[in-house]
Amino acid sequence: MFTSVKARAASTYRRVANETSVQGADPHHLVGLLFDALLQSIALARGAIERQDVQTKGQAIGKAARILEEGLKAALNLREGGALAANLQQLYDYCILRLTQANLRSDALALEEVAGLIEPLAQSWQQIKNPGNAYSQAATGSGV
């Protein structure tokens, strides 16, 4: 099976761009990238379920579960994070359970549930570092 030079070049460009954005990212940006990749994997899995593409569904759900377990959950500091970190750990565990069920049952509703739980976190995470929002202004002493 052959791919065109244009397709290979585009694939290489995407891979290099992703690696570069990860290498130069601060910890806050890395977590944002994890949220983005998680939501993309869930969307890919939902499409695969609709197409009845079992292999792609399994790969996408597996990637989403790994992002939760090895990326987001592993980054939690339970000692210093207090109740917030403990609650996030429980949420991530629940999401991993629902992803597993979605994979076993080809359950698009379970994937929607997980996306619905993660999207507000991802949006909130992006706003934390946005210099124009009230939280950042208050944290730096330049707010109200």
HELIX and SHEET records of a PDB file:
HELIX    1   1 VAL A    5  GLN A   23  1                                  19    
HELIX    2   2 PRO A   27  ARG A   51  1                                  25    
HELIX    3   3 VAL A   54  ARG A   66  1                                  13    
HELIX    4   4 ILE A   67  LYS A   73  3                                   7    
HELIX    5   5 LEU A   78  ARG A  105  1                                  28    
HELIX    6   6 ALA A  108  ILE A  128  1                                  21    
HELIX    7   7 ALA A  134  THR A  140  1                                   7    
END                                                                             
